[in-house]
Amino acid sequence: MAKSRKKVVEKSEGLTFVDFFTPEIARKALAKVLDQDEKDAIERLYLKVFHVSMSKTCSNCISDAFFELYAVWKKDQSHFLDLYNCEYRLKGGVLLEIFSKASHFATNKNLTNKLAEIHLKHNKSKYVYFSVLPHDWQSRL
């Protein structure tokens, strides 16, 4: 009988992130023995959460990306889901800020729907800095 392998799946395929952030996958990431499905899942999840492609220039990139995702998940699962579900994307290299509010800096790595809408509500002309906007963005403000 062939040994069945558990496929790494993402939230959209029916599992929760709790199924992804397991001690087993963390050990494999540290030991750099993730299989290709796991590496691909980490890469897709990194792009979906941080809205930028992960670096692929080092031997630790997959492991680093996993633990960066895991750190955000462990710190605040609600914020992780806000990042994951964000419907906005900024153009490459854009940093938005509201000078009177230091905590309202926005880049693709920390962008949530709420943060994008704070910036757009403050100044609607900032829409030009976004590469992706939901069709109803104006009615959300």
C-alpha positions in Angstrom: 0.0 0.0 0.0 1.4 3.4 -0.9 2.0 5.9 1.9 -0.4 8.9 1.5 1.1 12.3 1.8 -0.8 15.2 3.3 -1.0 17.9 0.7 -0.4 21.4 1.9 -3.5 23.3 1.2 -4.5 26.9 1.8 -7.6 28.4 3.2 -9.3 28.6 -0.2 -9.0 24.8 -0.5 -10.9 24.2 2.8 -8.4 24.1 5.6 -7.7 26.8 8.1 -4.3 28.4 8.7 -4.1 26.4 11.9 -3.6 23.4 9.7 -0.7 25.1 7.9 1.2 26.5 10.9 2.1 23.3 12.6 5.2 22.2 14.5 5.8 19.6 11.8 6.0 22.2 9.0 8.1 24.5 11.2 10.6 21.7 11.9 10.8 21.0 8.2 11.3 24.7 7.4 14.1 24.9 9.9 15.7 21.8 8.5 15.2 22.9 4.9 13.4 19.7 4.0 10.1 21.0 2.8 8.6 19.3 -0.2 7.8 21.2 -3.3 4.1 21.4 -2.5 4.9 23.0 0.9 7.4 25.4 -0.7 4.8 26.4 -3.3 2.1 26.9 -0.7 4.5 29.2 1.4 5.3 31.2 -1.7 1.6 31.7 -2.6 0.6 32.5 1.0 3.5 35.0 1.3 2.2 36.8 -1.9 -1.4 36.7 -0.7 -0.6 38.0 2.8 2.2 40.6 2.1 1.2 41.5 -1.4 4.8 41.2 -2.6 6.7 38.3 -4.0 9.1 36.7 -1.5 12.8 36.9 -2.0 14.4 33.9 -3.7 18.0 34.9 -3.6 19.2 32.9 -0.6 19.2 29.3 0.7 17.0 30.3 3.6 14.3 32.2 1.7 11.5 29.7 2.0 12.3 29.1 5.7 12.5 32.9 6.4 9.2 33.4 4.5 7.5 30.7 6.6 8.6 32.1 9.9 7.7 35.7 8.8 4.2 34.5 8.1 4.1 32.4 11.2 5.2 35.4 13.4 2.4 37.5 12.1 -0.1 34.6 12.6 1.0 34.0 16.2 1.1 37.7 17.1 -2.4 38.5 15.8 -4.5 36.0 13.8 -7.2 38.6 13.1 -4.6 41.0 11.6 -3.2 38.0 9.6 -6.7 37.4 8.1 -7.1 41.2 7.4 -3.8 41.1 5.4 -4.9 37.9 3.7 -8.3 39.3 2.7 -7.1 42.7 1.6 -8.7 43.8 -1.7 -6.3 46.7 -2.4 -2.8 46.7 -3.7 -0.4 49.6 -4.0 1.8 50.2 -6.9 5.4 49.0 -6.5 7.5 51.1 -4.1 4.6 53.2 -2.8 4.5 54.3 0.8 1.4 56.2 1.9 1.4 58.2 5.1 -0.9 60.6 6.9 1.5 63.1 8.6 -0.6 63.6 11.7 -0.9 59.9 12.3 2.4 58.0 12.6 0.7 54.6 12.8 -1.0 55.1 9.5 2.0 54.3 7.2 1.0 51.9 4.4 3.0 49.7 2.2 1.9 46.5 0.4 3.4 44.5 3.3 1.0 46.0 5.9 -1.9 46.9 3.8 -5.4 46.0 4.9 -8.8 47.1 3.7 -9.2 49.3 6.7 -5.8 51.0 6.3 -6.3 51.6 2.6 -9.7 53.1 3.2 -8.3 55.4 5.9 -5.9 56.8 3.4 -8.5 57.1 0.6 -11.0 58.7 3.0 -8.3 61.2 4.1 -7.5 62.0 0.5 -9.4 60.4 -2.4 -6.8 61.5 -4.9 -4.5 58.8 -3.5 -6.3 56.3 -5.6 -3.6 56.9 -8.3 -1.1 55.1 -6.0 -3.1 51.8 -6.0 -2.7 49.2 -8.7 -5.8 47.3 -7.4 -9.0 48.8 -6.0 -12.3 47.0 -5.4 -15.0 48.2 -7.8 -17.0 49.7 -4.9 -14.1 51.5 -3.1 -15.7 54.9 -3.2 -18.9 53.7 -1.5 -16.8 52.2 1.3 -15.4 55.6 2.4 
